[in-house]
Amino acid sequence: MLTADGIAIEAEHRLSDAEIVSEHGGRRDGTEGAGSAGAGAYRERESAIVVAHGFTGALERPAVRRAARVLAGYGGVVTFSFRGHGRSGGLSTVGDLEVLDLDAAVAWARRLGYRRVVTVGFSMGGSVVLRHAAGTTVHAAVRSAERASARASTLTAADGVRPAREGRTTAHSPAHVDAVVSVSSPARWYYRGTAPMRRVHWAITRPAGRLVSRYGLKTRIRPSDWDPVPLSPVEAVPLIAPTPLLIVHGDQDGYFPLDHPLSLAAAAGADGDSAAELWIEPGFGHAENAARDALLRRIGDWLTSGVPAR
């Protein structure tokens, strides 16, 4: 699977439990990779759930596999590894250009023939699904990628090295989604108010931290700062309506306290007549690693209860 800025992303399609009973393609576990035979073939299907993992995650991580297995009870599931994670190419931009990775996964789900495509994101992935659903951020991400590519081209040309990619275009239309679930997302950038987030910022901003991330956490991080700073999640959520939105957060989240989901819900109008809802989950910690099967099934029920195809 290739993104709009040319990054190769590993992805996997898992058939719904209902399809596995009658489907003879794919592997014995009902999954197929983006490059497998028939993976791009169109056939009419009902619902796909695209799962966006958190920072340092990947499609092969046990928590992501478990989430995909549970959510397959509610539709086909597309999982993928963000850039710089797993076997995907590129370097992580920690939520900025990752919107292009999600866009490619949603577009693949459409090509697979799904009539409804919904996104479920955790932590960093939770911020990405919000920005992707806001739509205009995809175009901004393409422009940001082009600026980074142009700077790299200038540097390599000065060194007498041919750039790896040239002539990218901003002509790109975001793949639309029919509903969005954001779990454990930050509301704003640069938050350092908890010890876990201070450790995350060390891993992102310091050379020693990026080294630990690369070899200890299997996550390759781009060393340069955001330029420009992308739209924050709390700025993105007002742009999502009328797409149904569910914000899920645990009251035991050690990374982002409750002012994050509360500010997201307020910006989305969840206390009014909007299509947004807020769940504050007692005892729930952070992201996919802490999400129990019962919570995932409730999310699956929400996604399949009256969310129409747009």
C-alpha positions as CSV (number, residue, x, y, z in Angstrom):
1,M,0.0,0.0,0.0
2,L,1.4,3.4,-1.0
3,T,0.6,6.8,0.5
4,A,0.1,10.0,-1.3
5,D,3.7,11.0,-0.5
6,G,5.1,7.7,-1.7
7,I,5.7,5.8,1.6
8,A,5.2,2.0,1.5
9,I,2.8,1.0,4.3
10,E,2.3,-2.6,5.4
11,A,-1.4,-3.4,5.8
12,E,-3.6,-6.4,6.3
13,H,-7.3,-7.2,5.6
14,R,-9.1,-9.5,8.0
15,L,-12.5,-10.8,6.8
16,S,-15.4,-10.4,9.1
17,D,-16.4,-13.5,11.2
18,A,-19.5,-13.9,9.0
19,E,-17.4,-13.9,5.8
20,I,-14.8,-16.3,7.2
21,V,-17.5,-19.0,7.3
22,S,-18.1,-18.8,3.6
23,E,-14.9,-17.2,2.2
24,H,-12.3,-19.5,0.7
25,G,-9.6,-16.9,-0.1
26,G,-7.0,-15.5,2.2
27,R,-5.1,-17.3,4.9
28,R,-6.5,-19.8,7.3
29,D,-7.0,-17.0,9.9
30,G,-9.1,-15.0,7.4
31,T,-6.4,-12.4,6.7
32,E,-4.7,-11.2,3.5
33,G,-1.9,-8.7,3.0
34,A,-2.2,-5.6,0.8
35,G,0.0,-7.2,-1.8
36,S,-1.6,-10.7,-1.9
37,A,-3.6,-12.1,-4.8
38,G,-7.1,-10.7,-4.8
39,A,-6.4,-8.2,-2.2
40,G,-7.4,-5.3,-4.5
41,A,-10.3,-7.1,-6.1
42,Y,-13.7,-5.4,-5.8
43,R,-16.7,-7.2,-4.3
44,E,-19.7,-5.7,-2.6
45,R,-19.3,-5.9,1.2
46,E,-21.1,-4.1,4.0
47,S,-18.7,-2.6,6.6
48,A,-15.0,-2.2,7.2
49,I,-13.3,-1.0,10.4
50,V,-9.9,0.6,9.8
51,V,-7.8,0.4,13.0
52,A,-5.1,3.0,13.7
53,H,-2.7,2.0,16.4
54,G,-0.9,4.1,18.9
55,F,2.7,5.3,19.0
56,T,5.3,2.4,18.9
57,G,2.5,0.0,17.9
58,A,2.2,-2.0,14.6
59,L,-0.2,-4.4,13.0
60,E,1.6,-7.4,14.4
61,R,1.5,-6.3,18.0
62,P,-0.7,-8.5,20.2
63,A,-3.0,-5.7,21.3
64,V,-3.7,-4.7,17.7
65,R,-4.2,-8.3,16.7
66,R,-6.6,-8.7,19.6
67,A,-8.6,-5.6,18.7
68,A,-8.8,-6.7,15.1
69,R,-10.0,-10.2,16.1
70,V,-12.8,-8.7,18.4
71,L,-13.9,-6.0,15.9
72,A,-14.1,-8.7,13.1
73,G,-17.3,-9.7,14.8
74,Y,-18.8,-6.4,13.4
75,G,-17.2,-6.2,9.9
76,G,-14.1,-6.6,7.9
77,V,-11.0,-5.1,9.5
78,V,-8.1,-3.3,8.0
79,T,-5.0,-2.9,10.1
80,F,-1.7,-1.3,9.1
81,S,1.5,0.0,10.6
82,F,2.1,3.7,10.5
83,R,5.2,5.0,8.8
84,G,8.3,4.3,10.8
85,H,6.6,1.4,12.6
86,G,6.7,-2.3,12.0
87,R,7.6,-3.1,8.4
88,S,6.3,0.1,6.9
89,G,8.8,2.5,5.3
90,G,9.6,6.1,6.2
91,L,10.0,7.8,9.5
92,S,7.4,8.5,12.2
93,T,6.2,12.1,12.3
94,V,4.3,11.3,15.5
95,G,0.8,12.1,14.2
96,D,1.4,14.6,11.4
97,L,2.0,12.9,8.0
98,E,0.4,9.7,9.5
99,V,-2.9,11.1,8.3
100,L,-1.7,10.1,4.8
101,D,-1.1,6.5,6.0
102,L,-4.7,6.3,7.3
103,D,-6.0,7.8,4.1
104,A,-4.3,5.1,2.1
105,A,-5.8,2.4,4.4
106,V,-9.3,3.9,4.1
107,A,-9.0,4.1,0.3
108,W,-7.9,0.4,0.2
109,A,-10.9,-0.6,2.2
110,R,-13.1,1.2,-0.4
111,R,-11.3,-0.6,-3.2
112,L,-12.0,-3.9,-1.4
113,G,-15.7,-3.2,-2.0
114,Y,-16.9,-2.0,1.4
115,R,-20.0,0.2,1.4
116,R,-19.3,1.7,4.8
117,V,-15.8,2.4,6.1
118,V,-15.3,3.6,9.7
119,T,-12.1,4.3,11.6
120,V,-11.0,3.4,15.1
121,G,-7.8,5.1,16.4
122,F,-5.9,4.7,19.7
123,S,-3.8,7.4,21.3
124,M,-1.6,8.8,18.4
125,G,-3.9,6.9,16.1
126,G,-6.9,8.5,17.9
127,S,-5.6,12.0,17.0
128,V,-5.0,10.9,13.4
129,V,-8.5,9.6,12.9
130,L,-9.9,13.0,14.1
131,R,-7.7,15.0,11.7
132,H,-8.4,12.6,8.8
133,A,-12.2,12.9,9.4
134,A,-11.8,16.7,9.3
135,G,-10.8,16.2,5.7
136,T,-8.8,19.4,4.9
137,T,-5.9,18.1,7.0
138,V,-5.0,15.5,4.3
139,H,-4.3,18.3,1.8
140,A,-2.2,20.1,4.5
141,A,-0.3,16.9,5.2
142,V,0.5,16.5,1.5
143,R,1.8,20.0,1.3
144,S,3.9,19.4,4.5
145,A,5.4,16.3,3.0
146,E,6.2,18.2,-0.2
147,R,8.0,20.9,1.8
148,A,10.0,18.3,3.7
149,S,10.8,16.6,0.4
150,A,11.9,19.9,-1.2
151,R,14.2,20.6,1.8
152,A,15.7,17.2,1.4
153,S,16.1,17.7,-2.3
154,T,18.0,21.0,-1.7
155,L,20.3,19.3,0.8
156,T,21.0,16.3,-1.4
157,A,21.5,18.4,-4.5
158,A,24.1,20.5,-2.5
159,D,25.9,17.3,-1.7
160,G,25.7,16.1,-5.3
161,V,23.2,13.3,-4.5
162,R,20.1,12.7,-6.7
163,P,16.9,13.0,-4.6
164,A,15.0,9.8,-4.1
165,R,11.6,11.3,-5.2
166,E,10.8,14.3,-7.3
167,G,7.7,16.0,-8.7
168,R,5.1,15.0,-6.1
169,T,1.7,16.6,-6.6
170,T,-0.8,18.1,-4.2
171,A,-3.8,16.8,-6.2
172,H,-5.3,14.4,-3.7
173,S,-8.8,13.8,-2.4
174,P,-9.2,12.4,1.1
175,A,-10.9,9.0,1.4
176,H,-14.1,9.7,3.3
177,V,-15.3,7.8,6.3
178,D,-18.8,7.0,7.7
179,A,-18.0,7.2,11.4
180,V,-15.0,7.8,13.7
181,V,-14.0,6.4,17.1
182,S,-11.1,8.1,18.9
183,V,-9.8,6.3,21.9
184,S,-7.3,7.9,24.4
185,S,-6.5,10.8,22.1
186,P,-4.7,13.9,23.2
187,A,-6.7,17.1,22.6
188,R,-3.6,19.3,22.1
189,W,0.0,19.0,21.1
190,Y,3.2,19.2,23.2
191,Y,1.5,18.0,26.4
192,R,4.1,17.2,29.1
193,G,1.9,17.2,32.2
194,T,2.4,13.5,33.1
195,A,5.5,11.4,33.6
196,P,4.7,9.0,30.7
197,M,4.3,12.0,28.3
198,R,7.6,13.5,29.5
199,R,9.2,10.1,28.6
200,V,7.5,10.1,25.2
201,H,8.8,13.6,24.5
202,W,12.3,12.5,25.5
203,A,12.1,9.6,23.1
204,I,10.9,11.9,20.3
205,T,13.1,15.0,20.7
206,R,16.5,13.7,22.0
207,P,19.0,11.7,19.9
208,A,19.4,9.2,22.7
209,G,15.6,8.8,22.9
210,R,15.3,8.2,19.2
211,L,18.0,5.6,19.4
212,V,16.1,3.8,22.1
213,S,12.9,4.1,20.1
214,R,14.6,2.7,17.0
215,Y,16.2,-0.4,18.6
216,G,14.2,-0.9,21.7
217,L,10.7,0.0,20.5
218,K,11.2,-0.7,16.8
219,T,10.0,2.8,16.0
220,R,12.0,5.1,13.6
221,I,11.3,8.8,14.3
222,R,12.0,11.7,12.0
223,P,14.5,14.1,13.9
224,S,13.1,17.4,12.5
225,D,10.3,19.4,14.1
226,W,6.9,19.8,12.6
227,D,6.8,22.5,9.9
228,P,4.1,23.7,9.9
229,V,2.5,22.5,13.2
230,P,-0.5,20.5,12.1
231,L,-4.1,21.2,13.1
232,S,-4.5,19.9,16.7
233,P,-7.2,17.4,17.5
234,V,-9.3,19.9,19.4
235,E,-9.2,22.2,16.4
236,A,-10.1,19.4,14.0
237,V,-13.2,18.0,15.8
238,P,-15.5,20.9,14.9
239,L,-14.9,20.1,11.3
240,I,-16.0,16.4,11.5
241,A,-19.8,16.9,11.7
242,P,-22.1,15.5,10.4
243,T,-20.0,12.4,10.5
244,P,-20.8,10.4,13.7
245,L,-18.0,10.7,16.3
246,L,-17.4,8.7,19.4
247,I,-14.7,9.9,21.9
248,V,-13.6,7.2,24.4
249,H,-11.2,7.9,27.3
250,G,-10.4,6.1,30.5
251,D,-10.5,7.7,34.0
252,Q,-7.2,5.9,34.7
253,D,-5.4,7.1,31.7
254,G,-1.8,7.8,32.8
255,Y,-0.9,9.8,29.7
256,F,-3.7,12.2,29.1
257,P,-6.0,13.3,32.0
258,L,-9.7,13.9,31.6
259,D,-9.4,17.5,30.5
260,H,-8.3,16.1,27.1
261,P,-11.5,14.2,26.2
262,L,-13.7,16.8,27.9
263,S,-12.2,19.5,25.7
264,L,-12.5,17.4,22.6
265,A,-16.2,16.7,23.4
266,A,-16.9,20.3,24.0
267,A,-15.3,21.3,20.7
268,A,-17.3,18.6,18.9
269,G,-20.6,19.8,20.6
270,A,-21.2,16.4,22.3
271,D,-23.4,18.0,24.9
272,G,-25.7,19.5,22.3
273,D,-27.4,18.2,19.1
274,S,-24.3,17.1,17.3
275,A,-23.5,13.5,16.2
276,A,-20.7,13.3,18.7
277,E,-20.7,11.2,21.9
278,L,-18.3,10.9,24.9
279,W,-17.6,7.8,26.9
280,I,-15.6,8.2,30.1
281,E,-14.7,4.6,31.0
282,P,-14.2,3.7,34.7
283,G,-11.0,1.8,35.3
284,F,-9.8,2.0,31.7
285,G,-6.2,3.0,31.2
286,H,-4.6,4.0,27.9
287,A,-5.1,2.9,24.3
288,E,-5.2,-0.5,22.8
289,N,-3.1,-2.2,25.4
290,A,-5.6,-1.4,28.1
291,A,-8.8,-1.9,26.0
292,R,-10.6,-5.0,27.2
293,D,-12.7,-7.1,24.8
294,A,-15.9,-5.9,26.4
295,L,-15.0,-2.3,25.6
296,L,-14.1,-3.2,22.0
297,R,-17.4,-5.0,21.6
298,R,-19.3,-2.0,22.8
299,I,-17.4,0.1,20.3
300,G,-18.3,-2.5,17.6
301,D,-22.0,-2.2,18.7
302,W,-21.9,1.6,18.4
303,L,-20.3,1.4,14.9
304,T,-23.0,-1.0,13.7
305,S,-26.1,0.5,15.3
306,G,-27.6,3.0,12.9
307,V,-24.5,4.6,11.5
308,P,-25.5,5.0,7.8
309,A,-23.2,5.0,4.8
310,R,-22.5,8.5,3.5
